[in-house]
Amino acid sequence: MDALELEIKDLIVEALMLDDAPTGLEPDTDLFATLGLDSVDALELAMAVRRKYGIEFAADDDQNKAVFTSIRNLATFVRTHAQA
């Protein structure tokens, strides 16, 4: 994992109030399947990303599900959309 992916992994643990980083949570791990995320969790995570990186998500954007599927997808999205 690169630095941003590790940062996002920590953000996920903090935002979703997980006791500890789940073992085996790799960059391409399906977050919804592995962590059992639901739409409320995705919203919490989107709010955490907005606070940390200044990225706004539109509720009706079809790409949101793909963005939040894995740490790698979210890191890629942050890299291309974060405010300088």
Backbone as ProteinMPNN parsed JSONL, in Angstrom:
{"seq_chain_A": "MDALELEIKDLIVEALMLDDAPTGLEPDTDLFATLGLDSVDALELAMAVRRKYGIEFAADDDQNKAVFTSIRNLATFVRTHAQA", "coords_chain_A": {"N_chain_A": [[0.847, -1.185, 0.0], [0.468, 2.232, -0.764], [1.333, 5.501, 0.607], [-0.975, 7.196, 0.631], [-3.041, 5.32, 0.398], [-2.7, 3.929, 2.821], [-3.291, 6.021, 4.562], [-5.975, 6.438, 3.929], [-7.019, 3.968, 4.668], [-6.681, 4.169, 7.464], [-8.406, 6.33, 7.855], [-10.865, 5.158, 7.224], [-11.098, 3.281, 9.303], [-11.238, 5.045, 11.486], [-13.471, 6.742, 10.799], [-15.576, 4.931, 10.644], [-15.579, 3.966, 13.107], [-14.244, 1.577, 13.82], [-12.794, -0.915, 15.833], [-10.165, -1.642, 15.375], [-7.816, -1.745, 12.674], [-8.995, -3.89, 10.265], [-7.71, -7.161, 9.837], [-5.968, -8.139, 6.951], [-7.026, -6.267, 5.234], [-6.63, -5.161, 2.297], [-5.469, -3.089, -0.492], [-7.225, -3.641, -2.679], [-9.353, -4.962, -1.573], [-12.776, -5.746, -1.29], [-14.688, -3.459, 0.205], [-17.383, -3.296, 0.963], [-18.248, -5.959, 1.047], [-16.311, -7.198, 2.748], [-16.189, -5.604, 5.113], [-18.817, -5.319, 5.581], [-20.209, -3.01, 4.871], [-22.82, -0.571, 4.674], [-25.292, 1.652, 3.231], [-25.421, 3.799, 5.024], [-22.947, 3.667, 6.304], [-21.321, 4.208, 4.092], [-22.079, 6.839, 3.618], [-21.132, 8.069, 5.982], [-18.41, 7.655, 5.592], [-18.027, 9.109, 3.234], [-18.502, 11.69, 4.207], [-16.335, 11.924, 5.958], [-14.224, 11.848, 4.129], [-14.784, 14.182, 2.745], [-14.344, 16.106, 4.765], [-11.589, 15.723, 5.287], [-10.263, 15.857, 2.779], [-11.58, 17.711, 1.223], [-13.409, 17.024, -0.735], [-16.408, 16.876, -2.455], [-19.284, 14.834, -2.712], [-21.806, 13.902, -4.943], [-25.063, 12.89, -4.284], [-26.527, 11.504, -6.172], [-24.717, 10.479, -7.971], [-23.592, 8.085, -10.152], [-21.095, 6.875, -10.037], [-20.294, 6.674, -7.398], [-20.637, 4.241, -5.915], [-18.691, 2.574, -7.058], [-16.39, 4.046, -6.433], [-16.245, 3.822, -3.648], [-15.809, 1.153, -3.296], [-13.3, -0.016, -2.832], [-10.166, 0.495, -1.066], [-8.13, 1.24, -2.814], [-9.574, 2.242, -5.057], [-10.816, 4.439, -3.862], [-8.57, 5.932, -3.079], [-7.48, 6.538, -5.596], [-9.532, 8.143, -6.611], [-9.432, 10.274, -4.758], [-6.863, 11.272, -5.283], [-7.263, 12.389, -7.823], [-9.255, 14.273, -7.432], [-8.924, 15.835, -5.135], [-8.71, 18.931, -3.4], [-6.251, 21.357, -3.898]], "CA_chain_A": [[0.0, 0.0, 0.0], [1.224, 3.479, -0.737], [1.029, 6.361, 1.752], [-2.365, 7.652, 0.598], [-3.889, 4.162, 0.695], [-2.613, 3.712, 4.268], [-4.02, 7.122, 5.186], [-7.402, 6.177, 3.723], [-7.35, 2.827, 5.524], [-6.841, 4.728, 8.807], [-9.617, 7.154, 7.834], [-11.996, 4.226, 7.26], [-11.161, 2.748, 10.671], [-11.691, 6.13, 12.354], [-14.806, 7.22, 10.433], [-16.579, 3.895, 10.911], [-15.382, 3.591, 14.507], [-13.82, 0.193, 13.943], [-11.873, -1.021, 16.95], [-8.812, -1.74, 14.854], [-7.79, -2.013, 11.24], [-9.234, -5.315, 10.033], [-6.611, -7.92, 9.255], [-6.161, -8.504, 5.556], [-7.674, -5.213, 4.458], [-5.671, -4.782, 1.269], [-5.976, -2.013, -1.345], [-8.301, -4.045, -3.577], [-10.385, -5.684, -0.843], [-14.131, -5.187, -1.416], [-15.049, -2.936, 1.519], [-18.772, -3.606, 1.29], [-18.336, -7.378, 1.397], [-15.425, -7.537, 3.857], [-16.565, -4.881, 6.329], [-20.269, -5.287, 5.706], [-20.672, -1.624, 4.787], [-24.13, -0.288, 4.1], [-25.37, 3.014, 2.711], [-25.127, 4.738, 6.11], [-21.488, 3.654, 6.445], [-20.77, 4.907, 2.932], [-22.314, 8.262, 3.859], [-20.167, 8.475, 7.014], [-17.097, 7.677, 4.966], [-18.027, 10.25, 2.305], [-18.369, 12.904, 5.02], [-14.956, 11.955, 6.45], [-13.39, 12.204, 2.976], [-15.033, 15.604, 2.486], [-13.653, 16.894, 5.796], [-10.133, 15.577, 5.2], [-9.701, 16.167, 1.466], [-12.336, 18.761, 0.553], [-14.101, 16.472, -1.898], [-17.864, 16.747, -2.328], [-19.899, 13.751, -3.47], [-23.216, 14.095, -5.279], [-25.814, 11.704, -3.875], [-27.059, 10.786, -7.327], [-23.623, 10.137, -8.89], [-23.51, 6.639, -10.347], [-19.753, 6.358, -9.777], [-20.021, 6.592, -5.965], [-20.494, 2.86, -5.454], [-17.384, 2.089, -7.506], [-15.351, 4.779, -5.695], [-16.163, 3.328, -2.272], [-15.683, -0.301, -3.281], [-12.011, -0.444, -2.277], [-9.223, 1.528, -0.667], [-7.419, 1.69, -4.02], [-10.483, 3.094, -5.842], [-11.004, 5.696, -3.14], [-7.305, 6.669, -3.181], [-7.399, 7.053, -6.968], [-10.491, 9.248, -6.697], [-8.888, 11.394, -3.966], [-5.725, 11.834, -6.03], [-7.712, 13.155, -8.99], [-10.271, 15.272, -7.094], [-8.628, 16.6, -3.912], [-8.385, 20.349, -3.571], [-4.837, 21.624, -3.59]], "C_chain_A": [[0.883, 1.236, 0.0], [0.718, 4.345, 0.422], [-0.438, 6.809, 1.781], [-3.317, 6.497, 0.914], [-3.863, 3.84, 2.187], [-3.385, 4.784, 5.034], [-5.532, 6.891, 5.083], [-7.856, 4.976, 4.551], [-7.568, 3.31, 6.956], [-8.103, 5.576, 8.907], [-10.868, 6.279, 7.92], [-12.186, 3.697, 8.679], [-11.721, 3.809, 11.619], [-13.14, 6.52, 12.072], [-15.897, 6.212, 10.785], [-16.471, 3.339, 12.321], [-15.12, 2.094, 14.676], [-12.783, 0.129, 15.057], [-10.418, -1.034, 16.501], [-8.901, -1.991, 13.359], [-7.993, -3.502, 11.022], [-8.033, -5.977, 9.364], [-6.939, -8.254, 7.81], [-6.861, -7.46, 4.722], [-6.639, -4.632, 3.496], [-6.284, -3.729, 0.352], [-7.161, -2.395, -2.227], [-9.408, -4.845, -2.892], [-11.722, -4.985, -1.015], [-14.606, -4.766, -0.029], [-16.472, -3.294, 1.92], [-18.91, -5.048, 1.74], [-17.537, -7.692, 2.659], [-15.85, -6.888, 5.163], [-18.067, -4.85, 6.559], [-20.819, -3.872, 5.674], [-22.074, -1.551, 4.208], [-24.148, 1.173, 3.671], [-25.066, 4.061, 3.784], [-23.615, 4.817, 6.337], [-20.83, 4.412, 5.294], [-20.949, 6.417, 3.084], [-21.34, 8.802, 4.902], [-18.774, 8.607, 6.413], [-16.982, 8.848, 3.986], [-17.857, 11.563, 3.065], [-16.948, 13.041, 5.559], [-13.995, 12.361, 5.328], [-13.566, 13.689, 2.662], [-14.28, 16.478, 3.492], [-12.129, 16.879, 5.595], [-9.563, 16.102, 3.88], [-10.458, 17.245, 0.692], [-13.089, 18.308, -0.68], [-15.587, 16.32, -1.594], [-18.348, 15.595, -3.206], [-21.356, 14.101, -3.723], [-23.953, 12.795, -4.974], [-26.272, 10.865, -5.062], [-25.987, 10.385, -8.341], [-23.465, 8.618, -8.956], [-22.134, 6.063, -10.024], [-19.452, 6.173, -8.286], [-19.8, 5.158, -5.488], [-19.132, 2.306, -5.844], [-16.25, 2.76, -6.72], [-15.153, 4.178, -4.313], [-16.023, 1.808, -2.178], [-14.38, -0.761, -2.637], [-11.169, 0.761, -1.874], [-8.526, 2.091, -1.9], [-8.309, 2.612, -4.859], [-10.66, 4.448, -5.174], [-9.734, 6.548, -3.21], [-7.145, 7.29, -4.577], [-8.318, 8.256, -7.134], [-9.968, 10.482, -5.946], [-7.742, 12.059, -4.72], [-6.193, 12.749, -7.174], [-8.68, 14.295, -8.641], [-9.963, 16.148, -5.879], [-8.268, 18.032, -4.254], [-6.949, 20.56, -3.149], [-4.697, 22.492, -2.375]], "O_chain_A": [[1.911, 1.283, 0.675], [-0.214, 3.962, 1.13], [-1.069, 6.802, 2.839], [-4.301, 6.689, 1.629], [-4.901, 3.51, 2.761], [-4.049, 4.492, 6.029], [-6.27, 7.124, 6.04], [-8.968, 4.976, 5.078], [-8.537, 2.907, 7.599], [-8.794, 5.545, 9.926], [-11.823, 6.627, 8.616], [-13.305, 3.669, 9.192], [-12.575, 3.513, 12.455], [-13.948, 6.617, 12.995], [-17.002, 6.589, 11.175], [-17.158, 2.388, 12.691], [-15.689, 1.438, 15.549], [-11.974, 1.046, 15.198], [-9.546, -0.493, 17.181], [-9.943, -2.402, 12.847], [-7.226, -4.306, 11.552], [-7.426, -5.422, 8.449], [-8.073, -8.613, 7.493], [-7.259, -7.748, 3.593], [-5.879, -3.73, 3.847], [-7.492, -3.495, 0.407], [-8.019, -1.554, -2.497], [-10.307, -5.353, -3.563], [-11.801, -3.762, -0.898], [-14.894, -5.614, 0.816], [-16.737, -3.566, 3.091], [-19.613, -5.332, 2.71], [-18.036, -8.383, 3.547], [-15.871, -7.542, 6.206], [-18.532, -4.408, 7.61], [-21.787, -3.565, 6.371], [-22.462, -2.361, 3.365], [-23.125, 1.854, 3.741], [-24.504, 5.111, 3.472], [-23.069, 5.902, 6.537], [-19.886, 5.173, 5.508], [-20.061, 7.187, 2.717], [-20.781, 9.883, 4.721], [-18.051, 9.562, 6.7], [-15.941, 9.503, 3.924], [-17.139, 12.452, 2.608], [-16.411, 14.147, 5.614], [-13.061, 13.129, 5.557], [-12.594, 14.375, 2.347], [-13.654, 17.469, 3.115], [-11.471, 17.911, 5.722], [-8.5, 16.721, 3.867], [-10.021, 17.65, -0.385], [-13.375, 19.109, -1.57], [-15.968, 15.709, -0.596], [-17.862, 15.415, -4.323], [-22.059, 14.546, -2.815], [-23.506, 11.718, -5.37], [-26.389, 9.644, -4.954], [-26.318, 9.99, -9.459], [-23.235, 7.959, -7.943], [-22.023, 4.865, -9.761], [-18.438, 5.564, -7.947], [-18.865, 4.898, -4.731], [-18.486, 1.635, -5.039], [-15.262, 2.108, -6.38], [-14.02, 4.038, -3.853], [-16.111, 1.244, -1.087], [-14.357, -1.791, -1.964], [-11.429, 1.891, -2.288], [-8.354, 3.305, -2.009], [-7.848, 3.654, -5.324], [-10.653, 5.482, -5.841], [-9.819, 7.764, -3.382], [-6.721, 8.439, -4.704], [-7.933, 9.265, -7.725], [-10.057, 11.602, -6.45], [-7.67, 13.286, -4.781], [-5.565, 13.773, -7.445], [-8.904, 15.185, -9.462], [-10.683, 17.115, -5.625], [-7.613, 18.308, -5.259], [-6.493, 19.998, -2.153], [-3.579, 22.815, -1.973]]}, "name": "protein", "num_of_chains": 1, "seq": "MDALELEIKDLIVEALMLDDAPTGLEPDTDLFATLGLDSVDALELAMAVRRKYGIEFAADDDQNKAVFTSIRNLATFVRTHAQA"}
